[in-house]
Structures are given as structure tokens and as C-alpha cells.
């Protein structure tokens, strides 16, 4: 590997990462984390802007008279999960944990900011974007944009990394990306069937919304192949259903809900239209009415080809050709960095977190995948991700 020399010892950043892990904060509540980020940036002589979209922080570092600009983004928030690990840096807050590695993302970007603030071996402007509320569909990226992110801090391009279990496709510190759609859109839906409640022993006196909900759930399982070309990938999952709270009551209302994942807006349009058509038709057949909710939380993460090629070339400089997969297949997970890629060119990429060999004593039994109650970020990849960010800034701003 061709890592930045100053990352030969990252023990201070390992301690920082574990401290953030031990104090997780949910979306738009990342007050402690934001204060740590802002304090370190100021300590390193970086211009700091706080309160962007609430708890977001942007650090601005300008060197020389270069006209080019770049944005690097990391996410701050944790998940509402109960941690099952019992090592020293486990969450100190019940019901909250860094189960997605945002503690590591924040630390890698801080490490890069530290090095660049000390070396100042570039000419241009780098914006370190620490974003709140990526999880739970809260769309912190969109809210930062609406709060004037790119007007206040111009970026010719934006880049981000996310740890990922690459499995047999890569080892810790390997990179994976592509030149198009890398992650799916995230959409949630719920259909409430409204009927007329009655005693379960007298179904003829009511209009049963539970039967309508069951019928709709079954029909929706076959919706995607009916409306989406078989050459495309899309998913509709039925994950929730709720009827009566009592076994002998037919309720006035029942509902069914879930998620839709696609790689294009046209596919989302087709699935939403099909869902609405089915819901209305099935409701009518059961003598009920349908209240339909469809929320588009984030669009697909679609990399810009030129920026993806540029990022891949920097990755190869850091870890070598064999450790970079630039044709990684798109995954059905979602990420609100997609909003940034809709308004600025850029690239989102994965960095391998490993298969769990980095586990400490008292690590939980779950798999080494994100959104798992036994998850922990692999500290060994901190210098790799930080080196990528540093080289990316140097290379991007050096272009004519």
C-alpha cells in the first residue's frame, strides 16, 4: 500500500473512533459528536461552520490561490439498536449504537483533515462535510442542501466512502465502486384499508379490512415482474401488517406496509402507480376504501462516470490495482448521499470492513455486516480511507 506517511500511527484516531462509538447519537441529535468534530477542526486551524441543517458541521481549508474546490462527506448519526457487544467501547446509551460505521467514517475524514491542515501541500479549497441524519430516512443530506450547503461552500465535485462487507470480493481496505448506479432508492409505503368494524362472530354485519390487507399483500408480491422490465432490478417488500388488537374483533381499519428499492426514478414511478392501482381495486372488491401513503426517502445513488474513474485511479494509487473493483454490482441498500450526487458530480464508494477477523474480545456473535447489533467498525482501515481522502484532494485540486 501507498499510505500517507503520517498515518503510520493512527492510535489517536482509533481512540477517537471508539469514543464516538461509545457515545452514539441519533439523527439531528448529534450534539456531542458535532462539538468534537468542530473542536478538532478549529484546533487544526480549519475554518469551521456549525449548525448546518441543525447539527451538521462544515470545515473549510483553503491553501494557495488554486481555483478548484472539492467536497468530502462523512455521516455522523447512529441507529436505534441495542448493542450486543461488551467490549470497553460499547455504547453507553441503551437503544442506540453505531451499527453502520458512521463513527469510522467521521474518524477517517477527521484524520484526512488533520493531515491536510498540517501539510497544506495543495492549492485550492477542500470542504469537509460532516452530515447529520443519514439513517432512518431523515434525509440529512437533502436538508444540508436546502440549508445552502453548496451555495455557501462551493464544490465542483463531492466524494464519500462507506464501509462494507465485501465478502469474497475483497479484503479489509479494498475499494469497490462503479460508474453508474451503486445503491438503490429508498421508498416506504403503507396502505390502510378502511372498512366497518364488528364482532368477529358476525362478519356479515361489517366490512372486513383485514381480508383486504391480506389480499393486497399477496398481490403485491407479484407486482414488480408485472411492471418492471426483467432486465432491470427492483424490489418491493411487504414487511409490516397490522389488524385488530383483539382476537375477536374485526377492526374498522387495517394496514400493510413495506419498502420499495429501485435504480431509476422511472421504475419507482411504475411500482408506485401499480401499487395504487392494486390497492384501489382490491379495496373496492372488499367494499372498503384505501388510504395510500408512498414516501420517496432518497433516490438511487448514481455515480458520475468521470468522477468515478478519477476516484478509482486515486484508489489504485493508494492500495494497488488488485484491491480496487471498479465494476462492483449495485446493491439494494440506500444512502442519502444520493441527494448530493443529484446536484453535484461525484462518486460514492465502498471500503472493505472485513469478515470479522478484527473482532475484539467480548464482541457479539452476529455477522460482520452493517445494521447488526454485533457490528463494529474495523480500525485497521482508518489509515486506508484517510489516505484515499488525502490523495483525492491533492490530485483533484492539482488538475488544470
Protein Blocks (a to p, Z undefined) as FASTA:
>chain_A
ZZdfklmpcklmmmmmmmmmmmccdehilmmmmmmmmmmmmmnopacdehiehjaccddd
dehjbfbdcdddddfbdcddddfbfbfklcfbghiacfkopmmmmmmmmmmmmmmmmnop
agddddddddehkbgolommmmmmmnommmmmgcfbdcddddddekjnbcehiacddfbd
fbdcddddddddddddddfklmmlmccfklmmmmmmmmmmmmmmmmgcfkbccddddfbd
cddfbfkbccfbdcdddddddfbfklmmmmmmmmmmmmmmmmmmnopacddddddfbacd
dddfklmmmmmmmmmmmnojklpcfkbccdfbdcfklmmmmmpgcddddddebjolmpce
hiafbdcdehiakbccdfklmmmmmmmmmmmmmmmmmpZZ
